[in-house]
Amino acid sequence: MNPATVSVRHMIAADMERVMEIAASLKEAPLWTRAAYLAAMEAESAPARIALVAEEAWEEGLTSSENLEKHPSGTEAHIDFEPVTARLKSCPVTKPGDSAADGAIVGFAIGRVVGPEAELETIGVAREAQRGGVAGRLFSALAEKLRRMQVEELLLEVRASNRPALGFYRSLGFEETGRRPGYYAEPFEDAVLMRLRLQ
């Protein structure tokens, strides 16, 4: 999948079936309930959360900017800090409450904000769309929204055995800050703690 044909928007209730289908197909993804996803979309939730989905662009062959012009409700998200700048391109993010576009959902991401810190709670990409830049687009949009909220650091935890995820996060500039022994079950293993400075 060409990253230029993927756009990012806010998750809405109509996305639930596809989001849960993608999560269930990924052994690394947390198994959230429908209620948990719906709570993540609540504008007044505490702590605040950002829930995004990635989908195939509205029209094949158009860049993200061209699709943004065709769908003016979107706002352009730019990442202007290193090391993400060198690797990720901008993508449109539509406003909360906008109806879903016609493209198929291929990924999702949810972040939780607590003061000057945020946690990347989950990011998942459909197997058929992996290694196509989707995770990078989702991260780019999420990081930009966090920066606008004055978030200074983004934290996450990942299974010690999940080498693809560890490699992806390191490529974005995340640094390992510690481990939680035996944090995960089925299988039982450590969690690697990572941090990225956003400001």
N, C-alpha and C positions, 0 to 999 in steps of 0.2 A: 504494500500500500504506500502510495506517495504521500508524505506528510502534507503536501500542498493541497490535497483533496480531503483533508480532515479539518473539521471545525469543532469548537468547544462552546458549550452553552451551559446554563444552569440546569440542574436536574429538576424534573417535575414529576408529579405522581404518575403520570401516564408512562413514565420510563421504567417503573418498578419491575415489571415482568422481565424485560430484557436485562436490566442491571443484575437482578437476582440470578438469572440464567447464566450470565457471564461469571458471576462470583462462584456459583455452584460448580462451574466447570474448571475452576482453578484451585488446585489443592492448597496453594499458598494463601489464598484469600480468606479473610475471616468470614465466618458464616453468620451474617447479620440477619435479623428478622425483618419482615416488612415494616413493622413499627419502628425499628431502629433507623431504617432508611428514611421513612417519612419524618421522623423527628429531626434528622439531619437537614431536612429541607425547610424546616420551620424558621421563618425570619426572626422570630422572637425567642429562639431557643437559647438556653443558657447551659453550658458555654456556647458561644457563637460558633456556627459551623458553615463551611462552604462546601457545597455538593455540586459537582460538575459532571457532565457526560461529554464524550467525544463521539462524533458521528461523521459518516461520510459526507463530503461537501454537498451542497444543494444541487450543484450542476457539475458533472464531470468536466475536467479540463480547465476549470476556473481556479485562480489562486484564491487564497483566503481573503485578500483585499478586494478582489472583484466580487466575491460572494458577499462581503460586508456591504458593498455598494448596492447590491441587489436586495439586501435585507438590512435596511438602515436602523433597525432596532438594536443591532449589535454595537458593541463598543470594542475598539481595538486594544488588545493587551500587549504591552511590550516589556521585555525583560532587558534591563540595561545595567545589570551588574555581572561581574566576572565570578565564576567561569561559565555561567550559563549562556551569556551573550553569544559566545563563539559557537555554541552548538544548537541553540533552539531558535526557531523563527516565531514571529508573532502569530496570533490567532484571534478570531473574533469570539467574544463572549456576549451572549444576549442577556437581557435583563431578566430578573426573576419574574415568573408569571407569564413570560412569553410562551406561546404554544410551541410544541415540538416541530422541528423541521422535518422534511421528508426523508432525510438520510437515515441509514441504519446505524444504530448505536453500536460502537465497537470498543468502548472503554468508559471508565468512570474514575473519579477521585473524590475523596472527602477529607477535609482538614478541619481541625478543631482549634479554636483560638482562645487562649487564656492570657490576657495581658499582653506583654511584649513578646510572648512565645506562642508558637503554634505547633501542633502535632499533625503529621501526615498519618491519618488513621488507616486509610486504605487507598490503594490504586490498583486497578485491574484492567487488563486488555484482553479481549477475546482472542483465543488461540490463533484463529485465522488472520488476525490483524497484527500479531506480535512481530517485533523487529521491523516495523514499518514507520516508526516515529510517533506513534499514537501516545505512548507514555510521556514522551518529551513534550508534546503539545499540551497534554493535561497538566503536567508539572509547570510548564511555562505560564499557563493561565492562572493556576492556583497561586504560584509564587508572586505574580504581579498583583493579584487581589490582596494577598497578605501584606505586601509592601505598602499598598495604599491604606491599609488599616494600621500602619505603623508597627507591624510585627518585625522584630529584630532577628529572631532565630527560629528556624524550623527544625523540629526534632522528629525522630522516627525510631522504630524498633523493627528488626527483621530477623527471621530465623538464621542461625549461624550457617546452616547448610544451603541457604538460598543464594547460591553464587551469582546467578544472573541478576537478581535484585541488588545484591551488594555491589556488583560491578556497575550497574546503572546508577546507583546513588553516588558512588565514588566519582563517576564521570561527571556528575553535576556539581561536585565540589564538597559533598558531605564527608565528614571526618568521623571516624569511630571514637566514641568517648567512654565506652565501657561495655560491660556485659551484665545480663541478669541470668545467673545460672538456673537451669531447669525451668525457665519461664513458660515455655511452650509444652503442650501435651500432644500426644498422638501425631507424630512421635515426640517423645520427651527430649528437649534440647534447649540450648541457651538462646537468649535474644541478644543480638548485637545492637547497641545504642549508637545512634548517629546524629550529627548536628550540622546545620548549614547556616552561616550568617547571611541574612538577607539585606541588611542596611549597610 
